[in-house]
Amino acid sequence: MITSFISHEDCALHDMGPWHPENPMRLKAIIDQLEMSGLMNQLTQYKACPVTDEQLYRAHPKAHIHALQLSLPEQGFTTLEEETLLGPRSLEAAAYAAGAVVQGIDQVFKNQANNAFCAVRPPGHHAERVESMGFCFYNNVAVGALHALEVYKLDRVAIVDFDVHHGNGTVDIFQNDPRVMVCSSFQHPFYPWRYASSKWENIINTPLDAHSGSLAFRRTIEADWLPALQKFKPQLILVSAGFDAHREDPMGELNLEDDDFHWVTRLLMDQAKSHCDGRLVSVLEGGYDLSALARSSHRHIEALQGL
């Protein structure tokens, strides 16, 4: 199994301060864990390429991107939404984050890899078409999905999101697009407080009560996602891989364990094998306890490797 590991050191250019949970140490924790275990040696490593304007404008209007660029401070931060802070070089990091997903998609369609994990930041799944929020500026997974639809002429792309927070941005972008099915599990009621209803046929929302734990998570995913994926028959599966549903994470209370992320990844790998020749690209979203993030990401990547 060839798993591509795509990252870039310039993802660290986005730094909202050492107090902020979404900080550059997140990627270092993942990479250190993979190197310590030796798993990194089994991955094919690539430096991410930045997203192009053409790729970005499919998900976000040009005027919105231009407004973000005009908001870049020369020093310090511009506050976009509560704790979502735009620094002088934040959009450089965001360009690599979105570009990595495009790169991973190109690799699986050109048979350069079976699957890919994009170890990037800032995250993206809260970024709506014209609003940046929840630590997110560009919707990385949406940029990737629209690239796949346009360049590879796909009819069906599935986006699966197991972050503790609902992927509102992804829903906002694809709520009226039957080519894309979005499956999102999340703690409810909880941030971002919108798009949690299931009024769109292509949106499979899976709200979970706080303290649900592993068994409830697994049973609900099997009940909600499996029939939807089997009916939809995606030609590509994209994963918004958030690890903040872990019991050690300070941002949520779903109380998942390391092995739950291995389990859900294997489930998605099986669906990818059944419907789309194994083509699956995963992109990092949340996960803010460094130890839990590193271990959970490791289990996720082990599953991508078929281990």
C-alpha positions in Angstrom: 0.0 0.0 0.0 1.5 3.3 -1.0 0.4 6.1 1.3 1.5 9.6 0.4 2.3 12.0 3.3 2.0 15.6 2.2 3.1 18.5 4.3 5.1 21.7 4.2 7.2 23.6 6.7 5.5 26.8 5.7 2.3 25.6 7.3 4.0 26.9 10.5 3.9 30.5 9.2 0.4 30.7 10.5 0.9 31.3 14.2 -1.8 32.8 16.4 0.4 32.7 19.5 1.6 30.0 21.9 -1.6 30.3 23.9 -3.7 29.3 20.9 -4.7 25.7 20.6 -4.3 25.7 16.8 -0.6 26.2 16.7 2.4 25.0 14.7 3.3 22.4 17.4 0.4 20.3 16.2 2.2 19.2 13.0 5.5 18.7 14.8 3.7 16.3 17.3 2.4 14.2 14.4 5.7 14.1 12.5 7.7 13.3 15.7 5.4 10.4 16.5 5.6 9.0 13.0 9.4 9.3 13.0 9.8 7.8 16.5 7.7 4.7 15.5 9.4 4.2 12.2 6.1 4.5 10.3 7.3 7.6 8.5 9.8 5.4 6.7 6.9 3.5 5.1 5.3 6.6 3.7 6.1 8.4 0.5 6.8 12.0 1.6 6.1 15.1 -0.5 6.3 18.8 0.0 2.9 20.4 -0.6 2.5 22.8 -3.6 0.5 26.0 -3.0 -3.1 26.1 -4.3 -3.6 28.1 -7.5 -6.1 31.0 -7.8 -8.1 28.9 -10.3 -8.4 26.0 -7.8 -9.3 28.3 -4.9 -11.9 30.3 -6.7 -14.0 27.2 -7.3 -14.8 27.0 -3.6 -14.6 30.7 -2.6 -15.5 33.8 -4.7 -12.7 36.0 -5.9 -14.1 38.9 -4.0 -13.9 37.0 -0.7 -10.4 35.9 -1.3 -9.4 39.5 -2.2 -11.0 40.7 1.0 -9.0 38.2 3.1 -5.8 39.4 1.4 -6.6 43.0 2.1 -7.2 42.1 5.8 -3.6 40.7 6.2 -1.8 42.8 8.9 1.7 43.9 8.5 2.3 42.8 12.0 0.1 41.4 14.8 -3.3 40.0 14.0 -6.6 40.7 12.3 -9.5 39.2 14.2 -12.0 37.6 11.8 -14.1 35.7 14.3 -13.5 35.2 18.0 -10.3 33.2 18.2 -9.8 33.1 14.4 -6.8 35.4 13.9 -5.2 36.3 10.6 -1.4 37.0 10.8 0.9 38.5 8.2 1.7 35.1 6.6 -1.4 33.1 7.5 -2.6 32.9 3.9 0.7 31.5 2.7 0.2 28.6 5.1 -3.4 28.3 4.0 -2.3 28.1 0.4 -0.1 25.1 1.1 -2.9 23.4 3.2 -5.4 23.7 0.3 -2.8 22.8 -2.3 -1.8 19.6 -0.5 -5.3 18.2 -0.9 -5.3 19.0 -4.7 -1.8 17.3 -4.8 -3.1 14.2 -3.0 -6.0 13.9 -5.4 -3.7 14.2 -8.4 -1.5 11.5 -7.0 -4.3 8.9 -6.4 -5.7 9.5 -9.9 -2.3 9.3 -11.6 -1.6 6.0 -9.7 1.3 7.6 -7.8 -0.3 6.6 -4.5 -3.2 4.5 -3.2 -4.2 7.1 -0.7 -2.8 10.2 1.0 -2.7 12.0 4.3 -2.3 15.8 4.2 -0.6 16.9 7.4 -1.3 20.6 7.0 -2.7 23.6 8.8 -4.7 25.8 9.2 -7.7 23.5 9.1 -10.5 24.2 6.6 -13.8 22.6 7.3 -15.4 25.6 9.1 -14.6 27.9 6.2 -17.8 28.7 4.4 -18.0 30.0 0.8 -17.8 33.7 1.9 -16.9 33.4 5.6 -13.7 32.4 7.4 -14.3 31.1 10.9 -13.4 28.3 13.4 -9.6 28.7 12.8 -10.2 28.2 9.1 -9.6 30.5 6.1 -9.9 28.3 3.0 -12.0 25.1 2.9 -9.2 22.7 2.0 -11.4 19.6 1.4 -13.9 21.6 -0.7 -11.1 22.9 -2.9 -10.0 19.3 -3.4 -13.5 18.0 -4.1 -14.1 20.7 -6.7 -10.7 20.0 -8.3 -11.6 16.4 -8.6 -15.0 17.1 -10.1 -13.6 19.6 -12.6 -10.3 18.0 -13.7 -11.2 14.3 -13.5 -14.8 14.7 -14.6 -16.2 12.8 -11.6 -19.9 12.5 -10.9 -19.8 11.5 -7.2 -17.4 12.6 -4.5 -18.0 11.7 -0.8 -16.6 13.9 1.9 -16.5 12.3 5.4 -15.8 14.4 8.5 -15.3 12.9 11.9 -14.1 16.0 13.7 -15.8 16.8 17.0 -17.2 20.0 15.4 -19.6 20.0 12.5 -18.2 20.7 9.1 -20.5 23.6 8.5 -18.3 25.2 5.8 -18.3 22.0 3.7 -22.0 21.8 4.1 -22.4 25.5 3.1 -20.4 24.9 -0.1 -22.1 21.7 -1.2 -25.6 21.8 0.3 -27.1 22.1 -3.2 -24.6 20.0 -5.2 -25.8 16.5 -5.7 -22.4 15.5 -7.0 -21.0 15.7 -3.5 -22.3 13.8 -0.4 -21.1 15.1 2.9 -21.2 12.8 6.0 -20.3 14.7 9.2 -20.3 13.3 12.8 -20.1 15.9 15.5 -20.9 16.7 19.1 -24.4 18.4 19.4 -25.4 20.9 20.5 -22.0 22.5 20.0 -20.0 25.0 17.9 -20.5 26.1 15.1 -24.2 26.1 16.0 -25.5 25.9 12.4 -26.2 23.5 9.5 -26.9 20.7 12.0 -30.3 19.9 10.5 -30.5 17.2 7.8 -32.8 18.9 5.3 -30.6 18.1 2.2 -30.5 14.7 0.6 -26.8 14.8 0.0 -25.9 15.9 3.6 -25.7 13.1 6.2 -25.5 14.8 9.6 -24.7 12.5 12.5 -25.1 14.5 15.8 -23.8 12.8 18.9 -24.4 13.7 22.5 -21.5 14.8 24.7 -19.8 11.8 26.4 -21.2 9.4 23.8 -18.0 7.3 23.8 -16.7 4.7 21.4 -19.6 2.2 21.2 -22.2 4.9 20.4 -19.9 6.5 17.9 -19.3 3.2 16.1 -22.9 2.1 16.0 -24.1 5.5 14.7 -21.5 5.7 12.0 -22.4 2.2 10.8 -26.1 3.1 10.8 -25.8 6.5 9.2 -22.8 6.4 6.9 -22.5 2.9 5.6 -26.0 2.8 3.8 -25.4 6.3 2.4 -22.0 5.5 1.0 -23.2 2.2 -0.4 -26.1 3.9 -2.2 -24.0 6.9 -3.4 -21.1 4.8 -4.7 -18.5 7.5 -4.6 -15.7 7.7 -7.2 -13.4 9.3 -4.6 -13.6 9.6 -0.8 -12.1 12.7 0.9 -11.7 12.7 4.7 -11.8 15.7 7.0 -9.8 14.0 9.8 -10.3 15.8 13.0 -9.0 14.2 16.1 -10.5 16.5 18.7 -13.3 14.0 19.5 -10.6 12.2 21.6 -11.3 11.9 25.3 -8.1 13.8 26.1 -8.8 16.7 23.9 -9.8 19.9 25.6 -12.1 21.1 22.8 -14.8 18.5 23.0 -16.5 15.8 25.1 -17.2 12.8 22.8 -14.6 10.7 24.6 -13.3 8.6 21.7 -10.1 6.5 22.0 -7.1 6.1 19.7 -8.5 2.9 18.2 -11.7 4.6 17.2 -9.8 6.6 14.5 -8.2 3.4 13.2 -11.6 1.7 13.1 -13.4 4.5 11.2 -10.5 4.8 8.8 -10.7 1.1 8.1 -14.4 1.4 7.5 -13.8 4.2 5.0 -10.9 2.2 3.3 -13.3 -0.7 2.8 -15.8 1.6 1.1 -13.1 3.2 -1.0 -12.0 -0.3 -2.1 -15.5 -1.3 -3.0 -16.5 1.8 -4.9 -13.5 3.8 -6.1 -10.4 1.6 -6.5 -9.2 2.6 -3.0 -8.9 6.3 -3.9 -9.0 8.2 -0.6 -7.4 11.4 0.5 -7.4 12.6 4.1 -6.7 16.1 5.4 -6.0 17.1 9.0 -8.7 19.2 10.6 -8.9 19.5 14.5 -7.0 17.9 17.3 -5.5 20.0 20.1 -4.1 17.8 22.8 -0.7 17.1 21.3 -0.2 13.6 22.7 -3.7 12.5 21.7 -3.4 14.1 18.3 -0.1 12.4 17.6 -1.3 8.9 18.7 -4.7 9.2 16.9 -3.1 10.4 13.7 -0.7 7.5 13.9 -3.5 5.0 14.2 -5.3 6.8 11.3 -2.2 6.5 9.1 -1.7 2.9 10.1 -5.2 2.2 8.8 -4.4 4.0 5.5 -1.4 1.7 5.2 -3.5 -1.4 5.8 -1.9 -2.1 9.2 
